[in-house]
Amino acid sequence: MKTFSILGCGWLGFPLAKQFIEKGITVKGSTTSEEKIPLFKEHSIIPYLINTDEKPSYQDFLNTDVLLIMITSKKIEAYENLISEIEKSSVKRVVFISSTSVYPRLNKEYTEEDKTVDSLLSKVENLFKDNKLFKTTIIRFAGLFGGKRQPGNWFKDKKIQQPNGFVNMIHRDDCMAIIDQIITDGIFGEIFNACANHHPTRKDFYVNAKRSIGMAIPDFDNSQKLQYKIISPTKLINRLNYQFIHNDLLAI
């Protein structure tokens, strides 16, 4: 029986863990909250209390076939310590969840070949990408929504900037399906942009999102110089032969 370990078993990791368990996979899930331990046990997720910022001992958590990293630490040391522990473990395959925030807003379309900004996240990506002791696939997710993350509830008390810019979004259902397929197909050692292949303007998207839950049309601030980026998922679509579950962002 295969074992997967999900470091950061939250908004995305928790339903993904349940999906894996339904397929007969043993799942170890980490949380920083003791209150979540009973919930994990209830759903047959083997619970681990791990705070990556406190230089923990990962021990048996890293005894796994695939390690999925979904934490959001702002400390480079946390990732350096994690990598050091992975190197001492049996882990050979890693999925690292990153973000399209690594791309600057230069009014262009971005592929995986484009240069990223000098940020903590891009530095962390390089730590995993350059390691020769295990293979990491990096998934750069666009803006996340689904479940309790409802875009219509965003920007409640402030104007929305850059209304003529474009949105880059991905639904949680697609996040889960993409991760599952990458692992199933054994695609490791690559980088993928994961973003719906539909980029309405911010104005169209948020007007639609507000209306869909019965809220008033939001206010927009058009005073700033237009800055945007469009994330291309072409590599992912071609490499995985992937069809998005939620590709029309105005139909959701």
ROVEX-66395 format. One line per 2 residues: number of its first residue (from 1); for each residue x, y, z of N, C-alpha, C. Coordinates in nm, 3 decimals, always signed. Example, Ala and Ser with C-alpha at 12.3 -4.5 7.8 and 13.67 -1.06 7.14 Angstrom:
1) +1.319,-0.569,+0.780,+1.230,-0.450,+0.780,+1.320,-0.330,+0.780; +1.285,-0.225,+0.708,+1.367,-0.106,+0.714,+1.290,+0.003,+0.787
This chain:
1) +0.083,-0.120,+0.000,+0.000,+0.000,+0.000,+0.087,+0.126,+0.000; +0.054,+0.221,-0.086,+0.130,+0.346,-0.093,+0.098,+0.437,+0.025
3) +0.196,+0.519,+0.060,+0.179,+0.619,+0.165,+0.217,+0.756,+0.112; +0.130,+0.854,+0.131,+0.160,+0.993,+0.096,+0.159,+1.076,+0.224
5) +0.251,+1.171,+0.233,+0.253,+1.263,+0.347,+0.223,+1.404,+0.297; +0.126,+1.470,+0.361,+0.087,+1.606,+0.322,+0.127,+1.701,+0.433
7) +0.229,+1.781,+0.405,+0.277,+1.880,+0.502,+0.197,+2.008,+0.483; +0.105,+2.033,+0.575,+0.014,+2.146,+0.563,-0.120,+2.098,+0.512
9) -0.189,+2.020,+0.594,-0.312,+1.953,+0.552,-0.432,+2.042,+0.584; -0.448,+2.148,+0.504,-0.552,+2.247,+0.530,-0.656,+2.257,+0.421
11) -0.681,+2.379,+0.372,-0.788,+2.406,+0.275,-0.778,+2.317,+0.151; -0.657,+2.295,+0.103,-0.635,+2.208,-0.013,-0.594,+2.068,+0.030
13) -0.506,+2.058,+0.126,-0.451,+1.929,+0.165,-0.551,+1.835,+0.228; -0.646,+1.888,+0.305,-0.742,+1.802,+0.375,-0.835,+1.728,+0.277
15) -0.904,+1.799,+0.185,-0.987,+1.724,+0.090,-0.906,+1.636,-0.003; -0.782,+1.677,-0.032,-0.695,+1.594,-0.115,-0.661,+1.464,-0.043
17) -0.636,+1.475,+0.088,-0.607,+1.357,+0.169,-0.724,+1.260,+0.165; -0.845,+1.311,+0.179,-0.963,+1.226,+0.176,-0.978,+1.157,+0.041
19) -0.944,+1.229,-0.066,-0.951,+1.171,-0.201,-0.850,+1.058,-0.216; -0.729,+1.078,-0.164,-0.627,+0.973,-0.171,-0.671,+0.850,-0.092
21) -0.728,+0.872,+0.026,-0.770,+0.761,+0.112,-0.878,+0.679,+0.043; -0.967,+0.746,-0.029,-1.071,+0.674,-0.104,-1.010,+0.583,-0.210
23) -0.888,+0.615,-0.255,-0.820,+0.533,-0.356,-0.733,+0.424,-0.291; -0.742,+0.412,-0.160,-0.668,+0.307,-0.090,-0.528,+0.346,-0.049
25) -0.496,+0.475,-0.050,-0.363,+0.523,-0.013,-0.362,+0.562,+0.134; -0.258,+0.525,+0.206,-0.239,+0.570,+0.344,-0.189,+0.714,+0.342
27) -0.252,+0.801,+0.421,-0.215,+0.943,+0.421,-0.175,+0.989,+0.561; -0.058,+1.051,+0.567,-0.013,+1.120,+0.687,-0.033,+1.269,+0.665
29) -0.097,+1.336,+0.758,-0.124,+1.478,+0.741,-0.073,+1.559,+0.858; -0.012,+1.673,+0.829,+0.039,+1.758,+0.937,-0.049,+1.880,+0.957
31) -0.053,+1.926,+1.081,-0.124,+2.047,+1.117,-0.046,+2.116,+1.228; -0.069,+2.245,+1.245,-0.009,+2.317,+1.358,-0.109,+2.332,+1.471
33) -0.230,+2.280,+1.452,-0.338,+2.297,+1.549,-0.378,+2.164,+1.612; -0.363,+2.154,+1.741,-0.402,+2.032,+1.814,-0.551,+2.005,+1.798
35) -0.631,+2.111,+1.780,-0.776,+2.095,+1.769,-0.816,+2.014,+1.646; -0.728,+2.009,+1.546,-0.761,+1.937,+1.423,-0.728,+1.788,+1.430
37) -0.656,+1.746,+1.533,-0.615,+1.606,+1.543,-0.735,+1.511,+1.542; -0.840,+1.535,+1.622,-0.956,+1.444,+1.618,-1.022,+1.439,+1.481
39) -1.026,+1.553,+1.410,-1.086,+1.558,+1.276,-1.007,+1.471,+1.180; -0.875,+1.478,+1.188,-0.790,+1.395,+1.102,-0.818,+1.248,+1.128
41) -0.821,+1.210,+1.256,-0.844,+1.070,+1.292,-0.980,+1.023,+1.244; -1.080,+1.112,+1.253,-1.215,+1.078,+1.210,-1.219,+1.040,+1.062
43) -1.130,+1.103,+0.983,-1.127,+1.077,+0.839,-1.011,+0.987,+0.799; -0.956,+0.915,+0.895,-0.851,+0.814,+0.870,-0.720,+0.875,+0.821
45) -0.698,+1.004,+0.847,-0.570,+1.069,+0.818,-0.481,+1.052,+0.941; -0.362,+0.996,+0.924,-0.271,+0.980,+1.038,-0.215,+1.118,+1.074
47) -0.247,+1.169,+1.194,-0.215,+1.309,+1.226,-0.074,+1.329,+1.282; -0.014,+1.441,+1.243,+0.116,+1.482,+1.296,+0.109,+1.630,+1.329
49) +0.154,+1.667,+1.447,+0.158,+1.806,+1.488,+0.296,+1.861,+1.455; +0.304,+1.940,+1.348,+0.434,+1.989,+1.300,+0.425,+2.138,+1.270
51) +0.512,+2.214,+1.334,+0.528,+2.356,+1.303,+0.665,+2.373,+1.241; +0.669,+2.396,+1.111,+0.797,+2.401,+1.039,+0.886,+2.514,+1.086
53) +0.827,+2.619,+1.145,+0.907,+2.733,+1.190,+0.984,+2.705,+1.318; +0.955,+2.592,+1.382,+1.017,+2.562,+1.512,+1.123,+2.452,+1.501
55) +1.174,+2.429,+1.383,+1.277,+2.329,+1.356,+1.237,+2.194,+1.417; +1.127,+2.139,+1.370,+1.077,+2.014,+1.428,+1.156,+1.892,+1.381
57) +1.133,+1.782,+1.450,+1.185,+1.653,+1.405,+1.073,+1.584,+1.330; +1.093,+1.560,+1.201,+0.986,+1.506,+1.118,+0.972,+1.355,+1.132
59) +1.083,+1.287,+1.160,+1.085,+1.144,+1.188,+0.995,+1.063,+1.094; +0.900,+0.990,+1.150,+0.820,+0.896,+1.071,+0.735,+0.963,+0.965
61) +0.709,+1.092,+0.979,+0.628,+1.164,+0.880,+0.692,+1.155,+0.742; +0.823,+1.150,+0.738,+0.895,+1.146,+0.610,+0.922,+1.003,+0.562
63) +0.867,+0.907,+0.631,+0.870,+0.769,+0.582,+0.750,+0.752,+0.490; +0.767,+0.790,+0.363,+0.653,+0.802,+0.272,+0.697,+0.785,+0.127
65) +0.603,+0.752,+0.041,+0.634,+0.738,-0.102,+0.639,+0.872,-0.173; +0.549,+0.962,-0.135,+0.546,+1.097,-0.194,+0.522,+1.197,-0.083
67) +0.600,+1.304,-0.083,+0.582,+1.414,+0.012,+0.521,+1.533,-0.062; +0.408,+1.581,-0.013,+0.343,+1.700,-0.069,+0.360,+1.815,+0.030
69) +0.418,+1.925,-0.017,+0.448,+2.039,+0.070,+0.354,+2.153,+0.039; +0.271,+2.189,+0.139,+0.168,+2.291,+0.119,+0.171,+2.395,+0.230
71) +0.288,+2.422,+0.283,+0.300,+2.519,+0.392,+0.325,+2.659,+0.336; +0.308,+2.758,+0.420,+0.327,+2.897,+0.376,+0.422,+2.972,+0.469
73) +0.525,+2.904,+0.517,+0.620,+2.970,+0.606,+0.690,+3.086,+0.536; +0.717,+3.190,+0.610,+0.789,+3.306,+0.557,+0.937,+3.304,+0.597
75) +0.982,+3.189,+0.646,+1.121,+3.175,+0.691,+1.196,+3.079,+0.601; +1.300,+3.127,+0.537,+1.381,+3.042,+0.450,+1.444,+2.929,+0.530
77) +1.472,+2.957,+0.658,+1.534,+2.855,+0.744,+1.444,+2.734,+0.764; +1.313,+2.757,+0.763,+1.217,+2.646,+0.780,+1.229,+2.550,+0.663
79) +1.244,+2.604,+0.543,+1.256,+2.520,+0.425,+1.394,+2.452,+0.419; +1.497,+2.524,+0.460,+1.631,+2.465,+0.460,+1.637,+2.348,+0.557
81) +1.574,+2.364,+0.673,+1.571,+2.254,+0.770,+1.489,+2.137,+0.716; +1.376,+2.168,+0.652,+1.292,+2.063,+0.593,+1.370,+1.984,+0.488
83) +1.441,+2.054,+0.400,+1.519,+1.986,+0.297,+1.627,+1.899,+0.359; +1.690,+1.949,+0.464,+1.792,+1.870,+0.534,+1.733,+1.741,+0.588
85) +1.611,+1.748,+0.641,+1.544,+1.628,+0.693,+1.502,+1.534,+0.580; +1.458,+1.591,+0.468,+1.421,+1.507,+0.353,+1.542,+1.430,+0.304
87) +1.657,+1.498,+0.300,+1.780,+1.433,+0.252,+1.818,+1.312,+0.338; +1.782,+1.318,+0.466,+1.815,+1.208,+0.558,+1.709,+1.098,+0.557
89) +1.600,+1.122,+0.484,+1.488,+1.028,+0.483,+1.490,+0.942,+0.356; +1.386,+0.861,+0.341,+1.374,+0.776,+0.222,+1.298,+0.847,+0.109
91) +1.256,+0.971,+0.128,+1.176,+1.043,+0.029,+1.257,+1.067,-0.098; +1.198,+1.030,-0.211,+1.261,+1.054,-0.341,+1.174,+1.138,-0.434
93) +1.046,+1.153,-0.398,+0.953,+1.227,-0.485,+0.877,+1.330,-0.402; +0.882,+1.453,-0.448,+0.823,+1.565,-0.376,+0.735,+1.647,-0.470
95) +0.621,+1.692,-0.419,+0.539,+1.791,-0.488,+0.540,+1.916,-0.402; +0.590,+2.026,-0.458,+0.596,+2.153,-0.384,+0.495,+2.249,-0.442
97) +0.403,+2.295,-0.359,+0.300,+2.388,-0.403,+0.353,+2.530,-0.393; +0.365,+2.594,-0.507,+0.413,+2.731,-0.515,+0.300,+2.820,-0.567
99) +0.335,+2.935,-0.617,+0.235,+3.033,-0.658,+0.283,+3.111,-0.780; +0.185,+3.156,-0.860,+0.220,+3.240,-0.975,+0.260,+3.382,-0.931
101) +0.261,+3.406,-0.800,+0.310,+3.535,-0.751,+0.460,+3.552,-0.777; +0.527,+3.444,-0.820,+0.670,+3.455,-0.851,+0.695,+3.531,-0.981
103) +0.589,+3.556,-1.058,+0.603,+3.633,-1.182,+0.572,+3.780,-1.159; +0.648,+3.870,-1.220,+0.619,+4.013,-1.207,+0.499,+4.053,-1.293
105) +0.447,+4.172,-1.271,+0.338,+4.225,-1.353,+0.398,+4.318,-1.459; +0.425,+4.260,-1.573,+0.488,+4.337,-1.681,+0.402,+4.337,-1.807
107) +0.270,+4.322,-1.788,+0.173,+4.331,-1.898,+0.206,+4.233,-2.011; +0.225,+4.108,-1.974,+0.257,+4.004,-2.072,+0.208,+3.869,-2.022
109) +0.216,+3.770,-2.111,+0.181,+3.633,-2.075,+0.306,+3.561,-2.026; +0.289,+3.478,-1.922,+0.403,+3.410,-1.862,+0.394,+3.259,-1.879
111) +0.506,+3.199,-1.920,+0.522,+3.055,-1.922,+0.625,+3.017,-1.816; +0.646,+2.888,-1.799,+0.740,+2.839,-1.698,+0.884,+2.879,-1.729
113) +0.909,+2.920,-1.852,+1.045,+2.958,-1.892,+1.080,+3.102,-1.854; +0.979,+3.180,-1.817,+1.003,+3.322,-1.789,+1.073,+3.343,-1.655
115) +1.144,+3.454,-1.648,+1.218,+3.489,-1.527,+1.122,+3.527,-1.416; +1.155,+3.484,-1.294,+1.071,+3.515,-1.178,+1.131,+3.631,-1.100
117) +1.052,+3.686,-1.010,+1.100,+3.794,-0.925,+1.194,+3.738,-0.819; +1.275,+3.824,-0.760,+1.364,+3.784,-0.652,+1.284,+3.789,-0.522
119) +1.229,+3.675,-0.482,+1.142,+3.669,-0.364,+1.175,+3.546,-0.282; +1.119,+3.539,-0.162,+1.138,+3.422,-0.077,+1.091,+3.296,-0.150
121) +0.975,+3.305,-0.212,+0.918,+3.186,-0.276,+1.004,+3.137,-0.392; +1.058,+3.230,-0.472,+1.144,+3.187,-0.583,+1.274,+3.126,-0.530
123) +1.324,+3.178,-0.419,+1.444,+3.119,-0.357,+1.415,+2.977,-0.308; +1.298,+2.960,-0.247,+1.260,+2.828,-0.197,+1.242,+2.730,-0.313
125) +1.179,+2.776,-0.419,+1.167,+2.692,-0.539,+1.303,+2.640,-0.583; +1.401,+2.730,-0.586,+1.535,+2.692,-0.632,+1.599,+2.589,-0.540
127) +1.574,+2.601,-0.410,+1.628,+2.504,-0.315,+1.581,+2.363,-0.349; +1.453,+2.351,-0.382,+1.398,+2.220,-0.416,+1.440,+2.176,-0.557
129) +1.435,+2.269,-0.648,+1.467,+2.238,-0.788,+1.612,+2.191,-0.803; +1.703,+2.250,-0.728,+1.846,+2.222,-0.744,+1.892,+2.099,-0.666
131) +1.807,+2.046,-0.580,+1.850,+1.933,-0.498,+1.857,+1.806,-0.582; +1.968,+1.734,-0.572,+1.990,+1.614,-0.654,+1.954,+1.484,-0.581
133) +1.918,+1.493,-0.453,+1.890,+1.373,-0.376,+1.745,+1.329,-0.384; +1.660,+1.416,-0.433,+1.520,+1.381,-0.456,+1.466,+1.468,-0.569
135) +1.358,+1.422,-0.633,+1.300,+1.494,-0.747,+1.175,+1.568,-0.703; +1.171,+1.697,-0.735,+1.056,+1.781,-0.697,+0.985,+1.833,-0.821
137) +0.854,+1.817,-0.822,+0.772,+1.890,-0.920,+0.710,+2.009,-0.850; +0.731,+2.125,-0.909,+0.680,+2.251,-0.853,+0.554,+2.290,-0.929
139) +0.446,+2.311,-0.855,+0.320,+2.354,-0.916,+0.293,+2.498,-0.873; +0.293,+2.588,-0.970,+0.264,+2.729,-0.941,+0.115,+2.754,-0.962
141) +0.040,+2.750,-0.852,-0.103,+2.774,-0.861,-0.133,+2.923,-0.871; -0.233,+2.955,-0.952,-0.283,+3.093,-0.959,-0.373,+3.118,-0.838
143) -0.452,+3.225,-0.840,-0.540,+3.258,-0.729,-0.636,+3.143,-0.699; -0.645,+3.105,-0.573,-0.721,+2.988,-0.534,-0.862,+3.023,-0.490
145) -0.959,+2.945,-0.539,-1.095,+2.961,-0.489,-1.166,+2.826,-0.489; -1.282,+2.824,-0.426,-1.355,+2.699,-0.409,-1.377,+2.674,-0.261
147) -1.475,+2.591,-0.228,-1.506,+2.570,-0.088,-1.549,+2.700,-0.024; -1.490,+2.735,+0.089,-1.525,+2.859,+0.159,-1.456,+2.981,+0.099
149) -1.367,+2.960,+0.004,-1.301,+3.073,-0.063,-1.387,+3.117,-0.181; -1.476,+3.209,-0.155,-1.571,+3.258,-0.254,-1.531,+3.401,-0.294
151) -1.487,+3.420,-0.419,-1.441,+3.553,-0.461,-1.544,+3.663,-0.441; -1.673,+3.629,-0.442,-1.775,+3.730,-0.419,-1.768,+3.792,-0.281
153) -1.703,+3.722,-0.188,-1.689,+3.775,-0.051,-1.564,+3.859,-0.032; -1.480,+3.866,-0.135,-1.357,+3.943,-0.124,-1.385,+4.092,-0.149
155) -1.295,+4.177,-0.105,-1.303,+4.322,-0.127,-1.436,+4.380,-0.073; -1.472,+4.341,+0.048,-1.600,+4.387,+0.103,-1.601,+4.536,+0.134
157) -1.491,+4.587,+0.184,-1.490,+4.724,+0.233,-1.389,+4.813,+0.162; -1.346,+4.772,+0.043,-1.251,+4.856,-0.028,-1.269,+4.843,-0.178
159) -1.223,+4.944,-0.249,-1.234,+4.944,-0.394,-1.136,+4.841,-0.454; -1.176,+4.789,-0.569,-1.092,+4.691,-0.638,-1.005,+4.764,-0.739
161) -0.875,+4.749,-0.725,-0.781,+4.816,-0.814,-0.762,+4.738,-0.943; -0.706,+4.804,-1.041,-0.674,+4.745,-1.171,-0.795,+4.674,-1.234
163) -0.908,+4.742,-1.249,-1.027,+4.676,-1.307,-1.006,+4.628,-1.450; -0.913,+4.690,-1.523,-0.889,+4.650,-1.662,-0.776,+4.547,-1.675
165) -0.723,+4.506,-1.560,-0.626,+4.397,-1.560,-0.699,+4.264,-1.575; -0.626,+4.155,-1.569,-0.686,+4.023,-1.594,-0.668,+3.932,-1.474
167) -0.764,+3.843,-1.453,-0.754,+3.752,-1.340,-0.686,+3.621,-1.381; -0.615,+3.565,-1.286,-0.553,+3.433,-1.300,-0.600,+3.351,-1.182
169) -0.691,+3.257,-1.207,-0.755,+3.185,-1.098,-0.759,+3.035,-1.128; -0.773,+2.957,-1.020,-0.791,+2.813,-1.036,-0.878,+2.761,-0.922
171) -0.971,+2.673,-0.956,-1.062,+2.616,-0.857,-0.994,+2.500,-0.784; -1.032,+2.481,-0.659,-0.973,+2.373,-0.580,-0.992,+2.236,-0.644
173) -1.105,+2.215,-0.710,-1.127,+2.086,-0.778,-1.016,+2.058,-0.880; -0.977,+2.162,-0.954,-0.869,+2.145,-1.052,-0.735,+2.127,-0.984
175) -0.711,+2.197,-0.874,-0.586,+2.179,-0.799,-0.569,+2.033,-0.761; -0.675,+1.975,-0.705,-0.670,+1.837,-0.660,-0.650,+1.740,-0.776
177) -0.722,+1.764,-0.885,-0.710,+1.675,-1.001,-0.571,+1.680,-1.063; -0.512,+1.799,-1.068,-0.379,+1.816,-1.126,-0.273,+1.746,-1.041
179) -0.280,+1.767,-0.909,-0.184,+1.701,-0.820,-0.195,+1.550,-0.832; -0.318,+1.500,-0.831,-0.342,+1.357,-0.840,-0.283,+1.300,-0.970
181) -0.304,+1.370,-1.081,-0.255,+1.318,-1.208,-0.103,+1.321,-1.217; -0.042,+1.426,-1.165,+0.104,+1.435,-1.166,+0.166,+1.318,-1.090
183) +0.108,+1.287,-0.974,+0.161,+1.175,-0.895,+0.133,+1.042,-0.965; +0.011,+1.024,-1.014,-0.028,+0.899,-1.081,+0.060,+0.873,-1.202
185) +0.088,+0.978,-1.279,+0.169,+0.964,-1.400,+0.319,+0.965,-1.373; +0.357,+0.990,-1.247,+0.499,+0.990,-1.211,+0.578,+1.102,-1.274
187) +0.516,+1.220,-1.283,+0.583,+1.334,-1.346,+0.654,+1.417,-1.238; +0.783,+1.390,-1.222,+0.860,+1.459,-1.119,+0.983,+1.525,-1.180
189) +1.025,+1.635,-1.120,+1.140,+1.710,-1.170,+1.101,+1.818,-1.269; +0.974,+1.863,-1.265,+0.928,+1.965,-1.359,+0.860,+2.081,-1.287
191) +0.831,+2.186,-1.362,+0.759,+2.303,-1.311,+0.636,+2.323,-1.397; +0.522,+2.348,-1.334,+0.398,+2.371,-1.407,+0.326,+2.495,-1.355
193) +0.278,+2.578,-1.448,+0.179,+2.680,-1.414,+0.043,+2.612,-1.411; -0.033,+2.635,-1.306,-0.167,+2.576,-1.297,-0.267,+2.689,-1.278
195) -0.340,+2.716,-1.387,-0.429,+2.832,-1.392,-0.534,+2.807,-1.498; -0.659,+2.839,-1.470,-0.762,+2.824,-1.572,-0.721,+2.899,-1.698
197) -0.751,+2.841,-1.811,-0.712,+2.901,-1.939,-0.817,+3.002,-1.985; -0.857,+3.088,-1.894,-0.958,+3.191,-1.919,-0.924,+3.310,-1.831
199) -0.914,+3.426,-1.891,-0.864,+3.542,-1.818,-0.954,+3.664,-1.840; -1.074,+3.664,-1.781,-1.160,+3.782,-1.791,-1.096,+3.901,-1.718
201) -1.144,+4.020,-1.746,-1.092,+4.136,-1.673,-1.133,+4.125,-1.527; -1.059,+4.195,-1.442,-1.092,+4.195,-1.300,-1.231,+4.253,-1.278
203) -1.266,+4.352,-1.358,-1.399,+4.411,-1.344,-1.508,+4.310,-1.375; -1.498,+4.243,-1.489,-1.598,+4.144,-1.527,-1.606,+4.030,-1.426
205) -1.489,+3.986,-1.380,-1.486,+3.872,-1.288,-1.552,+3.905,-1.155; -1.515,+4.021,-1.097,-1.567,+4.052,-0.964,-1.711,+4.101,-0.966
207) -1.752,+4.166,-1.073,-1.894,+4.201,-1.086,-1.976,+4.072,-1.089; -1.931,+3.975,-1.169,-2.001,+3.847,-1.179,-2.000,+3.773,-1.045
209) -1.884,+3.774,-0.978,-1.871,+3.703,-0.851,-1.963,+3.761,-0.744; -1.972,+3.894,-0.740,-2.060,+3.960,-0.642,-2.206,+3.930,-0.673
211) -2.243,+3.944,-0.799,-2.382,+3.919,-0.838,-2.424,+3.775,-0.810; -2.331,+3.681,-0.825,-2.364,+3.539,-0.809,-2.407,+3.505,-0.667
213) -2.368,+3.588,-0.569,-2.410,+3.562,-0.431,-2.500,+3.675,-0.380; -2.556,+3.752,-0.473,-2.655,+3.853,-0.436,-2.600,+3.977,-0.371
215) -2.473,+4.008,-0.397,-2.412,+4.128,-0.339,-2.409,+4.241,-0.441; -2.396,+4.363,-0.389,-2.393,+4.481,-0.475,-2.269,+4.481,-0.562
217) -2.279,+4.546,-0.679,-2.163,+4.559,-0.767,-2.054,+4.637,-0.695; -1.931,+4.589,-0.697,-1.824,+4.655,-0.621,-1.779,+4.786,-0.684
219) -1.708,+4.864,-0.604,-1.647,+4.987,-0.654,-1.507,+4.955,-0.705; -1.467,+5.028,-0.810,-1.336,+5.004,-0.870,-1.252,+5.132,-0.867
221) -1.122,+5.112,-0.854,-1.026,+5.222,-0.855,-0.943,+5.210,-0.982; -0.965,+5.303,-1.075,-0.898,+5.298,-1.204,-0.788,+5.403,-1.215
223) -0.739,+5.449,-1.099,-0.645,+5.560,-1.099,-0.501,+5.519,-1.126; -0.470,+5.392,-1.108,-0.332,+5.348,-1.124,-0.302,+5.307,-1.268
225) -0.174,+5.316,-1.302,-0.129,+5.269,-1.433,-0.156,+5.120,-1.446; -0.204,+5.077,-1.563,-0.241,+4.938,-1.583,-0.119,+4.845,-1.570
227) -0.131,+4.749,-1.480,-0.028,+4.648,-1.461,-0.096,+4.512,-1.448; -0.054,+4.416,-1.527,-0.116,+4.285,-1.519,-0.018,+4.177,-1.563
229) -0.059,+4.053,-1.542,+0.011,+3.938,-1.599,-0.094,+3.835,-1.635; -0.065,+3.757,-1.738,-0.152,+3.648,-1.780,-0.071,+3.520,-1.772
231) -0.120,+3.426,-1.692,-0.048,+3.301,-1.669,-0.093,+3.196,-1.770; +0.003,+3.142,-1.843,-0.028,+3.041,-1.944,-0.019,+2.900,-1.884
233) -0.127,+2.820,-1.895,-0.123,+2.681,-1.850,-0.094,+2.583,-1.965; -0.043,+2.635,-2.076,-0.028,+2.553,-2.197,+0.059,+2.429,-2.172
235) +0.169,+2.444,-2.101,+0.256,+2.330,-2.074,+0.180,+2.221,-1.999; +0.108,+2.260,-1.894,+0.033,+2.164,-1.815,-0.073,+2.094,-1.899
237) -0.146,+2.171,-1.979,-0.252,+2.115,-2.063,-0.193,+2.012,-2.161; -0.080,+2.044,-2.220,-0.019,+1.955,-2.319,+0.049,+1.834,-2.255
239) +0.122,+1.859,-2.147,+0.199,+1.751,-2.081,+0.108,+1.649,-2.015; -0.001,+1.696,-1.954,-0.092,+1.607,-1.883,-0.215,+1.572,-1.966
241) -0.226,+1.634,-2.085,-0.349,+1.622,-2.164,-0.468,+1.657,-2.075; -0.454,+1.769,-2.005,-0.550,+1.804,-1.899,-0.662,+1.893,-1.951
243) -0.783,+1.861,-1.908,-0.899,+1.945,-1.935,-0.950,+2.001,-1.802; -0.956,+2.132,-1.793,-0.999,+2.195,-1.668,-1.145,+2.164,-1.637
245) -1.169,+2.137,-1.510,-1.306,+2.114,-1.463,-1.382,+2.246,-1.461; -1.313,+2.351,-1.417,-1.373,+2.485,-1.410,-1.286,+2.579,-1.492
247) -1.315,+2.590,-1.621,-1.232,+2.674,-1.706,-1.297,+2.806,-1.742; -1.429,+2.814,-1.735,-1.500,+2.939,-1.761,-1.521,+3.010,-1.627
249) -1.438,+3.110,-1.602,-1.443,+3.176,-1.470,-1.564,+3.265,-1.452; -1.640,+3.288,-1.559,-1.762,+3.367,-1.546,-1.886,+3.278,-1.536
251) -1.864,+3.148,-1.536,-1.977,+3.054,-1.528,-1.988,+2.990,-1.390; -1.904,+3.035,-1.299,-1.899,+2.969,-1.168,-1.984,+3.047,-1.067
